[in-house]
Amino acid sequence: KTSVNSNAKISFLDSEGTSSTDKSTKTYDSRIFALVVLISSLFLYNTYSNIDEHGISELSLAAHLSDAITTNSDDVDKDEILTQLSPKFIWIIRDFTLEKIHPETGEEITSKEYLELCLKNKRCGKNATDNNLIRENIMKYFPDRDCVTLIRPVDEEAKLKQLNKIPFNELKSE
């Protein structure tokens, strides 16, 4: 049985995304990202459709997280501290359309297993080196991570625009 602490305080912080149109500089985005990571117990990263190279590259700030943190001592291992202080990372994927099937075994996999495959899958291409560094740092800085895949609740675009008015029985059963 879990006890509930009536004195618990919960705060939600919705920070702007990376590469915002206002005030967007690498330093500004890095500092906001570092601050959010350091003060959070749960970090939700919200994207659309599936985990692809664009989604990975949008997390580029994770690749440089330790650069945005300063300490008073040169003897401190910033990576170790960041790993210990890091919040749980949950990648939320809206309107997920892929089948969660392991590419080698053909077996169905969980959303978390899908995330792990995407993080370990080293890709080739234009931004492969940068994206692989991002993958490595996501795994290093966020050892407690998970993924939630949410299907599109209705197929029709008109219904999607009026989702708050749609009766529950008209939503996909999943």
N, CA and C of each residue as an Amber inpcrd file, in Angstrom:
protein
   522
   0.8470000  -1.1760000   0.0000000   0.0000000   0.0000000   0.0000000
   0.8920000   1.2380000   0.0000000   0.5910000   2.1570000  -0.8430000
   1.3580000   3.3920000  -0.9390000   0.6740000   4.4710000  -0.1240000
   1.4540000   5.1700000   0.6910000   0.8660000   6.2620000   1.4600000
   0.9450000   7.5440000   0.6440000  -0.0190000   8.4060000   0.8570000
  -0.0680000   9.6690000   0.1440000   0.3330000  10.7760000   1.1050000
   1.2910000  11.5750000   0.7010000   1.7390000  12.6880000   1.5100000
   0.9340000  13.9180000   1.1130000   0.0560000  14.3600000   2.0090000
  -0.7870000  15.5040000   1.6690000   0.0020000  16.8080000   1.6070000
   1.2380000  16.7820000   2.0760000   2.0800000  17.9730000   2.0290000
   2.9620000  18.0130000   0.7740000   2.8290000  17.0170000  -0.0670000
   3.6680000  16.9620000  -1.2700000   3.3510000  18.1280000  -2.1890000
   4.3820000  18.6430000  -2.7790000   4.2120000  19.7450000  -3.7310000
   4.6910000  19.2730000  -5.0970000   3.8520000  19.4770000  -6.0750000
   4.1790000  19.0720000  -7.4380000   4.1760000  20.3120000  -8.3140000
   5.2180000  20.4950000  -9.0520000   5.3060000  21.6220000  -9.9800000
   5.5150000  21.0900000 -11.3830000   4.8880000  21.7240000 -12.3430000
   5.0640000  21.3770000 -13.7420000   5.7380000  22.5410000 -14.4290000
   6.7300000  22.2500000 -15.2220000   7.4460000  23.2760000 -15.9640000
   7.4010000  22.9060000 -17.4380000   6.7800000  23.7460000 -18.2140000
   6.7210000  23.5290000 -19.6580000   7.6960000  24.5120000 -20.2810000
   8.8400000  23.9980000 -20.6740000   9.8400000  24.8890000 -21.2660000
   9.6540000  24.9110000 -22.7740000  10.1560000  25.9370000 -23.3860000
  10.0770000  26.0110000 -24.8390000  10.9380000  24.9090000 -25.4340000
  10.6430000  24.5690000 -26.6440000  11.4170000  23.5380000 -27.3240000
  12.7750000  24.0530000 -27.7500000  13.5410000  23.1730000 -28.3270000
  14.8450000  23.5750000 -28.8200000  14.6880000  24.3860000 -30.0930000
  15.6430000  25.2410000 -30.3620000  15.6480000  26.0880000 -31.5620000
  14.3720000  26.9010000 -31.6850000  13.9820000  27.5230000 -30.5960000
  12.7830000  28.3500000 -30.6160000  12.9730000  29.5330000 -31.5570000
  11.8710000  30.0910000 -32.0040000  11.9670000  31.2220000 -32.9270000
  12.3870000  32.4990000 -32.2100000  12.0220000  32.6160000 -30.9350000
  12.4240000  33.7830000 -30.1520000  13.6840000  33.4510000 -29.3630000
  14.6310000  34.3510000 -29.3420000  15.8310000  34.2570000 -28.5050000
  16.6530000  32.9960000 -28.7490000  16.5030000  32.3910000 -29.8830000
  17.1730000  31.1160000 -30.0960000  18.6560000  31.2860000 -30.3860000
  19.4280000  30.8610000 -29.4410000  20.8650000  30.7560000 -29.6290000
  21.2750000  29.4500000 -28.9930000  22.3970000  28.9300000 -29.3810000
  22.8610000  27.6680000 -28.8150000  23.0520000  27.7970000 -27.3040000
  23.6250000  28.9020000 -26.8580000  23.8680000  29.1050000 -25.4310000
  22.5640000  29.1870000 -24.6540000  21.6130000  29.9570000 -25.1620000
  20.3190000  30.1240000 -24.4940000  19.6030000  28.7770000 -24.3760000
  19.4780000  28.0520000 -25.4840000  18.8090000  26.7520000 -25.4770000
  19.5160000  25.7690000 -24.5430000  20.8460000  25.7650000 -24.5600000
  21.6150000  24.8620000 -23.7080000  21.3690000  25.1360000 -22.2360000
  21.3250000  26.4000000 -21.8750000  21.1070000  26.7560000 -20.4700000
  19.7010000  26.3930000 -20.0160000  18.7130000  26.6440000 -20.8540000
  17.3340000  26.2690000 -20.5110000  17.2390000  24.7520000 -20.3490000
  17.8060000  24.0150000 -21.2870000  17.7690000  22.5540000 -21.2340000
  18.4630000  22.0540000 -19.9680000  19.6510000  22.5750000 -19.6650000
  20.3980000  22.1530000 -18.4790000  19.6080000  22.4550000 -17.2060000
  19.0090000  23.6410000 -17.1330000  18.2230000  24.0140000 -15.9610000
  17.0480000  23.0610000 -15.7730000  16.3360000  22.7920000 -16.8470000
  15.1860000  21.8810000 -16.7750000  15.6280000  20.5020000 -16.3030000
  16.7230000  20.0030000 -16.8440000  17.2090000  18.6750000 -16.4640000
  17.6070000  18.6530000 -14.9900000  18.2850000  19.6910000 -14.5320000
  18.7790000  19.7040000 -13.1510000  17.6810000  19.8730000 -12.1050000
  16.5940000  20.5420000 -12.4350000  15.5530000  20.7680000 -11.4240000
  14.3810000  19.7980000 -11.5410000  14.4280000  18.9030000 -12.4870000
  13.3010000  18.0050000 -12.7260000  13.5320000  16.6230000 -12.1330000
  12.4380000  15.9890000 -11.7620000  12.5010000  14.5800000 -11.3830000
  11.9660000  13.7130000 -12.5280000  11.2990000  14.3600000 -13.4880000
  10.7540000  13.6680000 -14.6580000  10.8640000  14.6080000 -15.8470000
  11.4770000  14.1270000 -16.9100000  11.6630000  14.9260000 -18.1140000
  10.8860000  14.2640000 -19.2420000   9.8320000  14.9340000 -19.7170000
   9.0120000  14.4150000 -20.8050000   9.4280000  15.0840000 -22.0990000
   9.7410000  14.2690000 -23.0930000  10.1080000  14.7770000 -24.4140000
   9.0210000  14.3350000 -25.3680000   8.3210000  15.2890000 -25.9520000
   7.1080000  15.0520000 -26.7210000   7.3900000  15.2470000 -28.2100000
   7.2020000  14.1910000 -29.0070000   7.3750000  14.3000000 -30.4540000
   6.2000000  13.6220000 -31.1600000   6.2710000  13.6100000 -32.4690000
   5.1830000  13.1560000 -33.3170000   5.6180000  11.9760000 -34.1850000
   4.7850000  10.9860000 -34.3370000   4.8640000   9.9100000 -35.3110000
   5.7860000   8.7480000 -34.9390000   7.0800000   8.9590000 -34.8510000
   8.0190000   7.8870000 -34.5110000   9.3640000   8.5020000 -34.1370000
  10.2920000   7.6580000 -33.7030000  11.6360000   8.1380000 -33.4100000
  12.4320000   8.0280000 -34.6940000  12.8420000   9.1710000 -35.2110000
  13.6340000   9.1930000 -36.4330000  14.8660000  10.0650000 -36.2100000
  15.6430000  10.2300000 -37.2450000  16.8800000  11.0010000 -37.1260000
  16.6090000  12.4670000 -36.7700000  15.4990000  13.0020000 -37.2560000
  15.1580000  14.3830000 -36.9090000  14.8530000  14.4970000 -35.4120000
  14.0930000  13.5440000 -34.8850000  13.7790000  13.5460000 -33.4610000
  15.0220000  13.4090000 -32.6070000  15.9470000  12.5570000 -33.0530000
  17.2180000  12.4050000 -32.3350000  17.9960000  13.7110000 -32.3820000
  18.0890000  14.3300000 -33.5480000  18.8800000  15.5580000 -33.6710000
  18.2700000  16.7040000 -32.8630000  16.9380000  16.6870000 -32.6620000
  16.3070000  17.7110000 -31.8310000  16.7600000  17.6250000 -30.3800000
  17.2650000  16.4800000 -29.9780000  17.8000000  16.3110000 -28.6250000
  19.2980000  16.6160000 -28.5740000  19.7850000  17.3860000 -29.5240000
  21.2200000  17.6740000 -29.5940000  21.7440000  18.3360000 -28.3300000
  20.8740000  19.0270000 -27.6020000  21.3260000  19.6570000 -26.3680000
  21.7930000  18.6190000 -25.3590000  21.2530000  17.4060000 -25.4300000
  21.6970000  16.3510000 -24.5270000  23.1560000  15.9810000 -24.7940000
  23.5710000  16.1350000 -26.0430000  24.9500000  15.8030000 -26.3920000
  25.9410000  16.7600000 -25.7610000  25.4810000  17.9390000 -25.4090000
  26.3760000  18.9570000 -24.8560000  25.9410000  19.3890000 -23.4630000
  25.2000000  18.5230000 -22.7830000  24.6620000  18.8750000 -21.4740000
  25.7530000  19.2380000 -20.4850000  26.8150000  18.4580000 -20.4260000
  27.8560000  18.7410000 -19.4350000  28.5750000  20.0530000 -19.7310000
  28.5670000  20.5120000 -20.9780000  29.1920000  21.7970000 -21.3080000
  28.4320000  22.9720000 -20.6960000  27.1220000  22.7890000 -20.4570000
  26.2930000  23.8700000 -19.9410000  26.3260000  23.9500000 -18.4130000
  27.0040000  22.9960000 -17.7770000  27.0770000  22.9450000 -16.3200000
  28.4750000  23.3590000 -15.8830000  28.5300000  24.2070000 -14.8850000
  29.8300000  24.5920000 -14.3320000  29.9120000  24.1340000 -12.8820000
  31.1140000  23.8450000 -12.4430000  31.3410000  23.4450000 -11.0550000
  32.4500000  24.3050000 -10.4820000  32.5710000  24.2590000  -9.1720000
  33.6070000  25.0350000  -8.4980000  34.9320000  24.2950000  -8.4090000
  34.9740000  23.0740000  -8.9070000  36.1910000  22.2780000  -8.7880000
  36.4900000  21.5700000 -10.0950000  37.7610000  21.5130000 -10.4160000
  38.1830000  20.7680000 -11.6060000  38.2180000  19.2690000 -11.3360000
  38.1690000  18.8970000 -10.0490000  38.2530000  17.4820000  -9.6730000
  36.9190000  16.7560000  -9.8010000  35.8680000  17.4850000 -10.1250000
  34.5260000  16.9100000 -10.1930000  34.2720000  16.3320000 -11.5830000
  33.7480000  15.1100000 -11.6130000  33.3630000  14.4840000 -12.8770000
  31.9220000  14.8990000 -13.1820000  31.7580000  15.9020000 -14.0440000
  30.4300000  16.4340000 -14.3420000  29.5070000  15.3660000 -14.9200000
  30.0540000  14.4890000 -15.7630000  29.2120000  13.4440000 -16.3550000
  28.6260000  12.5360000 -15.2810000  29.4430000  12.1840000 -14.2920000
  28.9670000  11.3120000 -13.2160000  27.8880000  12.0140000 -12.3930000
  28.1070000  13.2770000 -12.0960000  27.1160000  14.0380000 -11.3290000
  25.8150000  14.1660000 -12.1160000  25.9230000  14.4870000 -13.3950000
  24.7220000  14.6250000 -14.2220000  23.9430000  13.3190000 -14.2920000
  24.6490000  12.2120000 -14.4000000  23.9910000  10.9120000 -14.4560000
  23.2560000  10.6380000 -13.1530000  23.8630000  11.0000000 -12.0290000
  23.2290000  10.7720000 -10.7330000  22.0430000  11.7070000 -10.4990000
  22.1160000  12.9240000 -10.9970000  21.0580000  13.9150000 -10.7710000
  19.9700000  13.9080000 -11.8340000  20.1950000  13.1800000 -12.8940000
  19.2710000  13.2670000 -14.0300000  17.8820000  12.7380000 -13.6780000
  16.8800000  13.3730000 -14.2480000  15.5050000  12.9090000 -14.0190000
  15.2070000  11.6740000 -14.8620000  14.0950000  11.0430000 -14.5650000
  13.6170000   9.9860000 -15.4440000  13.2380000  10.6500000 -16.7660000
  13.6190000  10.0320000 -17.8630000  13.3590000  10.5540000 -19.2040000
  12.2680000   9.7020000 -19.8490000  11.1980000  10.3440000 -20.2700000
  10.1270000   9.6330000 -20.9700000   9.9170000  10.3090000 -22.3170000
  10.1110000   9.5350000 -23.3670000   9.8860000  10.0240000 -24.7280000
   8.4390000   9.6870000 -25.0760000   7.6280000  10.7070000 -25.2540000
   6.2190000  10.5290000 -25.6040000   6.0820000  10.7400000 -27.1080000
   5.5000000   9.7670000 -27.7750000   5.3300000   9.8590000 -29.2310000
   3.8390000   9.8710000 -29.5410000   3.3700000  11.0210000 -30.0050000
   1.9620000  11.1890000 -30.3770000   1.7290000  10.6540000 -31.7880000
   0.5340000  10.1900000 -32.0250000   0.1340000   9.6910000 -33.3490000
   1.1150000   8.6520000 -33.8820000   1.5000000   7.7510000 -33.0160000
   2.4460000   6.6930000 -33.3760000   1.7960000   5.7460000 -34.3720000
   2.4910000   5.4500000 -35.4570000   1.8850000   4.6560000 -36.5290000
   2.6080000   3.3420000 -36.8270000   3.7850000   3.1530000 -36.2860000
   4.5600000   1.9590000 -36.6160000   4.1050000   0.7500000 -35.8080000
   4.3610000  -0.4290000 -36.3550000   4.1890000  -1.6440000 -35.5790000
   5.4470000  -1.8110000 -34.7470000   5.2800000  -2.1830000 -33.4980000
   6.4440000  -2.3810000 -32.6360000   6.8850000  -3.8360000 -32.7520000
   7.7150000  -4.0620000 -33.7580000   8.2200000  -5.3930000 -34.0680000
   9.7490000  -5.3290000 -34.0860000  10.3850000  -6.2790000 -33.4150000
  11.8490000  -6.3200000 -33.4260000  12.3180000  -6.6690000 -34.8380000
  13.2370000  -5.8680000 -35.4050000  13.6400000  -6.0840000 -36.7990000
  14.3820000  -7.4000000 -37.0430000  14.9880000  -7.9580000 -36.0120000
  15.7390000  -9.2070000 -36.2030000  14.9260000 -10.4420000 -35.8760000
  14.0960000 -10.3640000 -34.8130000  13.3580000 -11.5510000 -34.3850000
  11.9340000 -11.5940000 -34.9190000  11.3920000 -10.4300000 -35.3050000
  10.0190000 -10.3680000 -35.7680000   8.9980000 -10.4200000 -34.6460000
   9.4810000 -10.4340000 -33.3950000   8.5810000 -10.4920000 -32.2480000
   8.1130000  -9.0950000 -31.8600000   6.9270000  -9.0530000 -31.2630000
   6.3910000  -7.7830000 -30.7880000   7.2400000  -7.2860000 -29.6210000
   7.4610000  -5.9740000 -29.5850000   8.2650000  -5.3770000 -28.5270000
   7.4610000  -4.2910000 -27.8110000   7.9270000  -3.9260000 -26.6310000
   7.2710000  -2.8630000 -25.8710000   7.7360000  -1.4980000 -26.3890000
   7.0720000  -0.4620000 -25.9250000   7.4820000   0.8940000 -26.2960000
   8.8860000   1.2000000 -25.7850000   9.1980000   0.7390000 -24.5910000
  10.5450000   0.9480000 -24.0430000  11.5890000   0.2240000 -24.8960000
  11.2940000  -0.9800000 -25.3150000  12.2260000  -1.7210000 -26.1740000
  12.4020000  -1.0120000 -27.5160000  11.3310000  -0.4240000 -28.0210000
  11.4130000   0.3630000 -29.2580000  12.3830000   1.5250000 -29.0670000
  12.2540000   2.2460000 -27.9540000  13.1730000   3.3500000 -27.6470000
  14.6080000   2.8600000 -27.5900000  14.8350000   1.7750000 -26.8750000
  16.2000000   1.2610000 -26.7270000  16.7960000   0.8670000 -28.0840000
  15.9970000   0.2620000 -28.9360000  16.4850000  -0.0790000 -30.2790000
  16.8550000   1.1750000 -31.0650000  16.0300000   2.2040000 -30.9570000
  16.3030000   3.4580000 -31.6790000  17.5490000   4.1480000 -31.1440000
  17.8070000   4.0130000 -29.8530000  18.9940000   4.6390000 -29.2670000
  20.2600000   3.8540000 -29.5620000  20.1530000   2.5600000 -29.7250000
  21.3370000   1.7410000 -29.9870000  21.6090000   1.5820000 -31.4760000
  20.6170000   1.8210000 -32.2850000  20.7660000   1.6730000 -33.7280000
  21.6330000   2.7960000 -34.2730000  22.8120000   2.4860000 -34.6820000
  23.6900000   3.4920000 -35.2700000  23.3490000   3.5990000 -36.7520000
  23.0330000   4.7810000 -37.1570000  22.6070000   5.0050000 -38.5460000
  23.7260000   5.6370000 -39.3520000  23.6450000   5.4730000 -40.6210000
  24.5630000   6.1240000 -41.5510000  23.8650000   7.3530000 -42.1000000
  24.6100000   8.1780000 -42.7630000  23.9800000   9.3140000 -43.4090000
  24.6080000  10.6300000 -43.0370000  23.8980000  11.6740000 -43.4290000
  24.3850000  13.0380000 -43.3310000  24.8120000  13.4350000 -41.9150000
  23.9830000  13.1450000 -40.9040000  24.2660000  13.5650000 -39.5330000
  24.5780000  12.3880000 -38.6120000  25.0660000  11.2870000 -39.1690000
  25.2470000  10.0650000 -38.3930000  26.1590000  10.2630000 -37.1900000
  27.2910000  10.9230000 -37.3690000  28.2330000  11.1020000 -36.2610000
  27.6040000  11.9140000 -35.1450000  26.9810000  13.0370000 -35.4820000
  26.3380000  13.8790000 -34.4710000  25.2000000  13.1390000 -33.7790000
  24.3610000  12.4630000 -34.5400000  23.2200000  11.7580000 -33.9610000
  23.6560000  10.5820000 -33.1010000  24.7460000   9.9230000 -33.4640000
  25.2440000   8.8330000 -32.6330000  25.7580000   9.3600000 -31.2980000
  26.3880000  10.5410000 -31.2970000  26.8270000  11.1660000 -30.0530000
  25.6130000  11.5040000 -29.1850000  24.5660000  12.0080000 -29.7990000
  23.3330000  12.3180000 -29.0600000  22.7690000  11.0480000 -28.4430000
  22.7010000   9.9600000 -29.2090000  22.2140000   8.6740000 -28.6990000
  23.0180000   8.2310000 -27.4840000  24.3400000   8.2700000 -27.6180000
  25.2100000   7.8380000 -26.5200000  24.9710000   8.6680000 -25.2660000
  24.8150000   9.9820000 -25.4310000  24.6240000  10.8420000 -24.2660000
  23.2360000  10.7140000 -23.6640000  22.2310000  10.4460000 -24.4650000
  20.9060000  10.1800000 -23.9010000  20.9880000   8.9410000 -23.0130000
  21.6710000   7.9030000 -23.5030000  21.8040000   6.6820000 -22.7060000
  22.6540000   6.9230000 -21.4600000  23.6720000   7.7680000 -21.5710000
  24.5570000   8.0510000 -20.4290000  23.8760000   8.9430000 -19.3990000
  23.2990000  10.0510000 -19.8250000  22.7390000  11.0300000 -18.8980000
  21.3540000  10.6620000 -18.3780000  20.6550000   9.7980000 -19.0870000
  19.3020000   9.4100000 -18.6740000  19.2060000   7.8890000 -18.5590000
  19.8560000   7.3170000 -17.5390000  19.8240000   5.8520000 -17.4140000
  18.4260000   5.3090000 -17.1060000  17.5810000   6.1160000 -16.4890000
  16.2040000   5.7240000 -16.2130000  15.3300000   6.3570000 -17.2920000
  14.9730000   5.5770000 -18.2900000  14.2380000   6.1250000 -19.4330000
  13.1430000   5.1480000 -19.8650000  12.1640000   5.7320000 -20.5140000
  11.0350000   4.9350000 -20.9920000  10.4310000   5.6400000 -22.2030000
   9.4800000   4.9870000 -22.8170000   8.8180000   5.5390000 -23.9890000
   7.3330000   5.2170000 -23.8910000   6.5180000   6.1880000 -24.2830000
   5.0740000   5.9930000 -24.3430000   4.6490000   6.3120000 -25.7670000
   3.9910000   5.3670000 -26.4020000   3.4940000   5.5940000 -27.7580000
   1.9820000   5.7420000 -27.7010000   1.5010000   6.8250000 -28.2930000
   0.0720000   7.1160000 -28.3080000  -0.4170000   7.1150000 -29.7500000
  -1.3760000   6.2650000 -30.0300000  -1.9030000   6.2200000 -31.3930000
  -2.7740000   7.4400000 -31.6460000  -3.0400000   7.7070000 -32.8990000
  -3.9580000   8.7890000 -33.2600000  -5.3550000   8.3520000 -32.8250000
  -6.0540000   9.1550000 -32.0250000  -7.3170000   8.7020000 -31.4380000
  -8.4570000   8.5020000 -32.4360000  -8.4190000   9.2080000 -33.5650000
  -9.4140000   9.0510000 -34.6340000  -8.6840000   9.1800000 -35.9630000
  -9.2740000   8.6380000 -37.0120000  -8.6350000   8.7240000 -38.3280000
  -9.0140000   9.9780000 -39.0970000 -10.2390000  10.4150000 -38.9280000
 -10.7310000  11.5380000 -39.7140000 -10.2060000  12.8750000 -39.1860000
  -9.6650000  13.6720000 -40.0860000  -9.0910000  14.9680000 -39.7200000
 -10.1320000  15.8880000 -39.0800000 -11.3420000  15.9000000 -39.5970000
 -12.4030000  16.7650000 -39.0520000 -12.7060000  16.3980000 -37.6010000
 -12.7500000  15.0960000 -37.3090000 -13.0040000  14.6570000 -35.9360000
 -11.8150000  15.0010000 -35.0290000 -10.6390000  14.9140000 -35.5670000
  -9.4360000  15.2210000 -34.7810000  -9.4440000  16.6770000 -34.3230000
  -9.9330000  17.5470000 -35.1870000  -9.9950000  18.9740000 -34.8520000
 -11.0410000  19.2630000 -33.7780000 -11.9900000  18.3730000 -33.6050000
 -13.0580000  18.5430000 -32.6170000 -12.9840000  17.4480000 -31.5440000
 -11.7970000  17.0090000 -31.2270000 -11.6070000  15.8500000 -30.3560000
 -12.2750000  16.0040000 -28.9930000 -12.2830000  17.2040000 -28.4660000
 -12.9000000  17.4090000 -27.1530000 -14.4200000  17.2470000 -27.1810000
 -15.0060000  17.1780000 -28.3580000 -16.4660000  17.0310000 -28.4880000
 -16.8720000  15.6250000 -28.9440000 -15.9080000  14.7940000 -29.2410000
 -16.1880000  13.4390000 -29.7420000 -16.5290000  12.5150000 -28.5680000
 -17.6310000  11.7670000 -28.6610000 -17.9440000  10.7900000 -27.6030000
 -16.8650000   9.6880000 -27.5470000 -16.6180000   9.1800000 -26.3540000
 -15.5730000   8.1790000 -26.1750000 -15.7680000   6.9580000 -27.0720000
 -16.9930000   6.5760000 -27.3270000 -17.2320000   5.3860000 -28.1500000
 -16.8530000   5.5830000 -29.6050000 -16.5710000   6.8430000 -30.0320000
 -16.1240000   7.1000000 -31.4010000 -14.5990000   7.1360000 -31.5250000
 -13.9100000   7.0470000 -30.3920000 -12.4490000   7.0060000 -30.4080000
 -11.9890000   5.5820000 -30.6870000 -10.7830000   5.4360000 -31.2190000
 -10.2380000   4.0910000 -31.4390000 -10.1840000   3.3480000 -30.1120000
 -10.4720000   2.0860000 -30.1530000 -10.5170000   1.2980000 -28.9110000
  -9.1490000   1.1970000 -28.2390000  -8.0900000   1.2620000 -29.0530000
  -6.7490000   1.1680000 -28.4700000  -6.4520000   2.3640000 -27.6100000
